[in-house]
Amino acid sequence: MSAASLLGLLLSAVPLHAGLDAAIGKTYPITERDFLEVIRERLQAKQNSGELAAMQTAMQDKARHGIENPTPIAGITRASKPDTRYYDPSVAAAQDIRDADGNIVVKAGTQANPLDYMGLSKVLLFIDARDKQQVRYADHYYKTSKKPVKVILVAGSYMALMRQWQRPVFYDQGGNLTGKFQITHVPALVYQESPAATVLRIDTVALSAEAAE
């Protein structure tokens, strides 16, 4: 019998699909769970167990603590001796500065002093609010100063101090002002001695050790 006749006989005796099933075995449809559905199930499980609520509370507490207690400005310590120096705020104009009518007031490259155009009407008082003595000093200075005072913290909770004083308190975010004025010790006062002054005076205040806590 030829090979072709033998193959024909085999094909006629055994159904083709039966031979394939025997070789491959039972098949199943390929299924894949939706990724978002898996996420939803896991979140639901965490919610049911209370884990999700605990995570949300922890995140809120962390955010609230960061707002209430900003990172202290590095390199600033309590003053141990008084000091006075002056700061010249003059800067070179990067471009022409014009008035409302378009007239050039300051040409590019010219040294310009902001105090020639607008004075500093307030006293800037920098303190570390973690130091109770500095807080008392700032409160007393605020209440007795002849000029308005803007209290700026370098450490401590400005939110807590605002609630205590019931008035605005600020924080030197990123150390921008203390860096500009090169303040490394507090309490420190920054102010314009007179309307005609073209420099700012910076006083470092040394509080008495006897009153310190």
LINLIN-V503597 format. One record per residue. N is the residue number from 1. RES is the residue in one small letter. SS is DSSP state (helix for helix, strand for strand, loop for the rest). D_FIRST is the distance of its C-alpha to the first C-alpha in Angstrom with 2 decimals. Layout:
n->N res->RES ss->SS d_first->D_FIRST
n->N res->RES ss->SS d_first->D_FIRST
//
This chain:
n->1 res->m ss->loop d_first->0.00
n->2 res->s ss->loop d_first->3.71
n->3 res->a ss->helix d_first->6.61
n->4 res->a ss->helix d_first->8.23
n->5 res->s ss->helix d_first->6.30
n->6 res->l ss->helix d_first->6.66
n->7 res->l ss->helix d_first->10.16
n->8 res->g ss->helix d_first->10.99
n->9 res->l ss->helix d_first->10.49
n->10 res->l ss->helix d_first->12.67
n->11 res->l ss->helix d_first->15.18
n->12 res->s ss->helix d_first->15.66
n->13 res->a ss->helix d_first->16.30
n->14 res->v ss->loop d_first->18.75
n->15 res->p ss->loop d_first->21.53
n->16 res->l ss->helix d_first->21.80
n->17 res->h ss->helix d_first->25.46
n->18 res->a ss->helix d_first->24.96
n->19 res->g ss->helix d_first->22.76
n->20 res->l ss->helix d_first->25.44
n->21 res->d ss->helix d_first->28.24
n->22 res->a ss->helix d_first->26.83
n->23 res->a ss->helix d_first->26.63
n->24 res->i ss->helix d_first->30.06
n->25 res->g ss->loop d_first->32.04
n->26 res->k ss->loop d_first->34.93
n->27 res->t ss->loop d_first->36.70
n->28 res->y ss->loop d_first->40.41
n->29 res->p ss->loop d_first->42.42
n->30 res->i ss->loop d_first->44.28
n->31 res->t ss->loop d_first->48.00
n->32 res->e ss->loop d_first->51.00
n->33 res->r ss->loop d_first->54.60
n->34 res->d ss->loop d_first->57.17
n->35 res->f ss->helix d_first->59.32
n->36 res->l ss->helix d_first->62.54
n->37 res->e ss->helix d_first->61.78
n->38 res->v ss->helix d_first->61.49
n->39 res->i ss->helix d_first->64.83
n->40 res->r ss->helix d_first->66.46
n->41 res->e ss->helix d_first->65.32
n->42 res->r ss->helix d_first->66.69
n->43 res->l ss->helix d_first->69.96
n->44 res->q ss->helix d_first->70.28
n->45 res->a ss->helix d_first->69.79
n->46 res->k ss->helix d_first->72.47
n->47 res->q ss->helix d_first->74.76
n->48 res->n ss->helix d_first->74.33
n->49 res->s ss->helix d_first->75.12
n->50 res->g ss->loop d_first->78.14
n->51 res->e ss->helix d_first->76.75
n->52 res->l ss->helix d_first->76.68
n->53 res->a ss->helix d_first->80.33
n->54 res->a ss->helix d_first->81.31
n->55 res->m ss->helix d_first->79.59
n->56 res->q ss->helix d_first->81.37
n->57 res->t ss->helix d_first->84.69
n->58 res->a ss->helix d_first->84.23
n->59 res->m ss->helix d_first->83.50
n->60 res->q ss->helix d_first->86.55
n->61 res->d ss->helix d_first->88.73
n->62 res->k ss->helix d_first->87.61
n->63 res->a ss->helix d_first->88.33
n->64 res->r ss->helix d_first->91.68
n->65 res->h ss->helix d_first->92.65
n->66 res->g ss->helix d_first->91.86
n->67 res->i ss->helix d_first->94.12
n->68 res->e ss->helix d_first->96.86
n->69 res->n ss->loop d_first->96.74
n->70 res->p ss->loop d_first->95.82
n->71 res->t ss->loop d_first->95.10
n->72 res->p ss->loop d_first->98.47
n->73 res->i ss->loop d_first->99.36
n->74 res->a ss->loop d_first->98.82
n->75 res->g ss->loop d_first->101.75
n->76 res->i ss->loop d_first->104.57
n->77 res->t ss->strand d_first->107.00
n->78 res->r ss->strand d_first->110.29
n->79 res->a ss->loop d_first->113.27
n->80 res->s ss->loop d_first->115.55
n->81 res->k ss->loop d_first->118.20
n->82 res->p ss->loop d_first->119.40
n->83 res->d ss->strand d_first->118.53
n->84 res->t ss->strand d_first->119.14
n->85 res->r ss->strand d_first->117.46
n->86 res->y ss->strand d_first->116.81
n->87 res->y ss->strand d_first->113.69
n->88 res->d ss->loop d_first->113.67
n->89 res->p ss->loop d_first->111.05
n->90 res->s ss->loop d_first->111.27
n->91 res->v ss->strand d_first->108.01
n->92 res->a ss->strand d_first->107.17
n->93 res->a ss->loop d_first->106.05
n->94 res->a ss->loop d_first->102.48
n->95 res->q ss->loop d_first->103.22
n->96 res->d ss->loop d_first->106.13
n->97 res->i ss->strand d_first->107.46
n->98 res->r ss->strand d_first->108.88
n->99 res->d ss->loop d_first->111.06
n->100 res->a ss->loop d_first->110.43
n->101 res->d ss->loop d_first->111.85
n->102 res->g ss->loop d_first->109.56
n->103 res->n ss->loop d_first->112.29
n->104 res->i ss->strand d_first->111.34
n->105 res->v ss->strand d_first->112.97
n->106 res->v ss->strand d_first->111.35
n->107 res->k ss->loop d_first->109.72
n->108 res->a ss->loop d_first->106.48
n->109 res->g ss->loop d_first->107.15
n->110 res->t ss->loop d_first->110.54
n->111 res->q ss->strand d_first->111.41
n->112 res->a ss->strand d_first->111.88
n->113 res->n ss->loop d_first->113.34
n->114 res->p ss->helix d_first->112.25
n->115 res->l ss->helix d_first->115.58
n->116 res->d ss->helix d_first->117.34
n->117 res->y ss->loop d_first->115.71
n->118 res->m ss->loop d_first->115.17
n->119 res->g ss->loop d_first->116.73
n->120 res->l ss->loop d_first->115.26
n->121 res->s ss->loop d_first->117.02
n->122 res->k ss->loop d_first->115.64
n->123 res->v ss->strand d_first->115.72
n->124 res->l ss->strand d_first->112.31
n->125 res->l ss->strand d_first->112.44
n->126 res->f ss->strand d_first->109.53
n->127 res->i ss->strand d_first->109.22
n->128 res->d ss->strand d_first->106.85
n->129 res->a ss->loop d_first->106.76
n->130 res->r ss->loop d_first->105.68
n->131 res->d ss->loop d_first->109.24
n->132 res->k ss->helix d_first->111.58
n->133 res->q ss->helix d_first->114.61
n->134 res->q ss->helix d_first->113.10
n->135 res->v ss->helix d_first->112.30
n->136 res->r ss->helix d_first->115.93
n->137 res->y ss->helix d_first->117.20
n->138 res->a ss->helix d_first->115.05
n->139 res->d ss->helix d_first->116.18
n->140 res->h ss->helix d_first->119.83
n->141 res->y ss->helix d_first->119.49
n->142 res->y ss->helix d_first->117.81
n->143 res->k ss->helix d_first->120.63
n->144 res->t ss->helix d_first->123.48
n->145 res->s ss->loop d_first->122.28
n->146 res->k ss->loop d_first->124.16
n->147 res->k ss->loop d_first->120.96
n->148 res->p ss->loop d_first->117.69
n->149 res->v ss->strand d_first->115.33
n->150 res->k ss->strand d_first->111.54
n->151 res->v ss->strand d_first->110.20
n->152 res->i ss->strand d_first->106.96
n->153 res->l ss->strand d_first->105.06
n->154 res->v ss->strand d_first->103.32
n->155 res->a ss->strand d_first->102.03
n->156 res->g ss->loop d_first->102.13
n->157 res->s ss->loop d_first->101.39
n->158 res->y ss->helix d_first->102.96
n->159 res->m ss->helix d_first->101.78
n->160 res->a ss->helix d_first->103.67
n->161 res->l ss->helix d_first->106.74
n->162 res->m ss->helix d_first->106.65
n->163 res->r ss->helix d_first->106.61
n->164 res->q ss->helix d_first->109.48
n->165 res->w ss->helix d_first->111.61
n->166 res->q ss->loop d_first->110.57
n->167 res->r ss->loop d_first->110.51
n->168 res->p ss->loop d_first->108.01
n->169 res->v ss->loop d_first->106.76
n->170 res->f ss->strand d_first->104.42
n->171 res->y ss->strand d_first->101.95
n->172 res->d ss->loop d_first->101.52
n->173 res->q ss->helix d_first->97.79
n->174 res->g ss->helix d_first->96.19
n->175 res->g ss->helix d_first->99.63
n->176 res->n ss->helix d_first->100.26
n->177 res->l ss->helix d_first->104.03
n->178 res->t ss->helix d_first->104.76
n->179 res->g ss->helix d_first->102.77
n->180 res->k ss->helix d_first->104.71
n->181 res->f ss->helix d_first->108.06
n->182 res->q ss->loop d_first->107.00
n->183 res->i ss->loop d_first->108.05
n->184 res->t ss->loop d_first->107.23
n->185 res->h ss->strand d_first->109.79
n->186 res->v ss->strand d_first->110.76
n->187 res->p ss->loop d_first->112.80
n->188 res->a ss->strand d_first->113.15
n->189 res->l ss->strand d_first->114.98
n->190 res->v ss->strand d_first->114.25
n->191 res->y ss->strand d_first->116.82
n->192 res->q ss->loop d_first->118.91
n->193 res->e ss->loop d_first->122.48
n->194 res->s ss->loop d_first->124.03
n->195 res->p ss->loop d_first->122.91
n->196 res->a ss->loop d_first->123.76
n->197 res->a ss->loop d_first->121.81
n->198 res->t ss->loop d_first->118.98
n->199 res->v ss->loop d_first->117.38
n->200 res->l ss->strand d_first->116.24
n->201 res->r ss->strand d_first->117.83
n->202 res->i ss->strand d_first->115.65
n->203 res->d ss->strand d_first->117.42
n->204 res->t ss->strand d_first->115.78
n->205 res->v ss->loop d_first->117.53
n->206 res->a ss->loop d_first->118.02
n->207 res->l ss->loop d_first->118.59
n->208 res->s ss->loop d_first->120.98
n->209 res->a ss->helix d_first->119.38
n->210 res->e ss->helix d_first->121.74
n->211 res->a ss->helix d_first->120.21
n->212 res->a ss->loop d_first->116.62
n->213 res->e ss->loop d_first->114.45
//
